[in-house]
Amino acid sequence: MQLKDKVALVTGGGAGIGRGIVERFLEEGARVAIAQRSVPDEALLEDDAVLHVPADLSDVASVPAVVERTVEHFGGLDVLVNNAGVMFERHLSELGVDEWETMAAINLRAPVFLAQAALPHFRERGGGSIVNIGSVEGELTNPSHVAYAATKAGVHGMTRAMAIDLGADGVRCNAIAPGWITSNLSEAYLDSKKDPAAAREALHALHPVGRLGQPRDVGDLAVYLAGDHARFLSGEVIVLDGGRTIRLPTPE
């Protein structure tokens, strides 16, 4: 088991990408605190290795308590996964200041101050690993994603800077930049198309690996980054998109 006896804090770990990460961490022997507003389903909470920490990550004053509750319950902290995020589409001409502030608070500010709160506990353990969930939209982007792309690009830059600042403490920091990962929301989006089957076929064709990503794909990479096998890897942003963004568009 790659994460045996390790304690991890995963924000937004109850669904989607976060759920994929939590499930893989548990399979690899970790104990996991899930920080989010909503209560995870019973299938997760029945596991004694899982703790739900209620948290409003848009409120920076509440962030230290999330880390302290995790440490109080499990006795320490080895891994922080900053997964929680928010995304909405808004053209620049219509973007409100409050909308910008909400996205920046959850996507960018919360990870910074969670890492800050975790640092003393990492030092007590002799080191640790931070895994930030960025996005391919931190590198390339879509229409009406000014705020989202900006915050995810910020996550990528923050990751590199954290790796420099925290290396002397034995803390590694890396980011995963997922592409299209299947979720309830992505499936609803495809179902809303005029021809859902054709939309799915076209989307699959964009991926050289021939399929869409799954939450467990992100979980597999997060396990590696969190574990000791990645002990010489820090400051990297790893694109996980089935090869989609390396493919040049060509006319049919």
Summary of the structure (lengths in Angstrom):
residues: 252
radius of gyration: 18.0
end to end distance: 46.4
largest distance: 58.1
contacts: 854
relative contact order: 0.15
helix: 50%
strand: 17%
